[in-house]
Amino acid sequence: MTSEDQQSSVTVVCGLLVTLSYLGLLLVEAGSVRRKNVSTVFTRGFTCFSISVVIFWVCGYAFAFSP
């Protein structure tokens, strides 16, 4: 495994950890609101996450993985 492969692997693992922590915080937020508002919290959270993924794919991917 080359150094570049190792760096890419670490970057992907760290990205997955950030994603899991975001989902965990979403669950904490859903647990702190009334039952009728949980769907709103999840909808807002997943919408925000989806927009963030698209923006990273459009802009941030080139900065993160460019030579």
Secondary structure in CASP SS format (residue, H / E / C, confidence):
PFRMAT SS
TARGET T0000
AUTHOR 0000-0000-0000
METHOD secondary structure of the structure
MODEL  1
M C 1.00
T C 1.00
S H 1.00
E H 1.00
D H 1.00
Q H 1.00
Q H 1.00
S H 1.00
S H 1.00
V H 1.00
T H 1.00
V H 1.00
V H 1.00
C H 1.00
G H 1.00
L H 1.00
L H 1.00
V H 1.00
T H 1.00
L H 1.00
S H 1.00
Y H 1.00
L H 1.00
G H 1.00
L H 1.00
L H 1.00
L H 1.00
V H 1.00
E H 1.00
A H 1.00
G H 1.00
S C 1.00
V C 1.00
R C 1.00
R H 1.00
K H 1.00
N H 1.00
V H 1.00
S H 1.00
T H 1.00
V H 1.00
F H 1.00
T H 1.00
R H 1.00
G H 1.00
F H 1.00
T H 1.00
C H 1.00
F H 1.00
S H 1.00
I H 1.00
S H 1.00
V H 1.00
V H 1.00
I H 1.00
F H 1.00
W H 1.00
V H 1.00
C H 1.00
G H 1.00
Y H 1.00
A H 1.00
F H 1.00
A H 1.00
F H 1.00
S C 1.00
P C 1.00
END
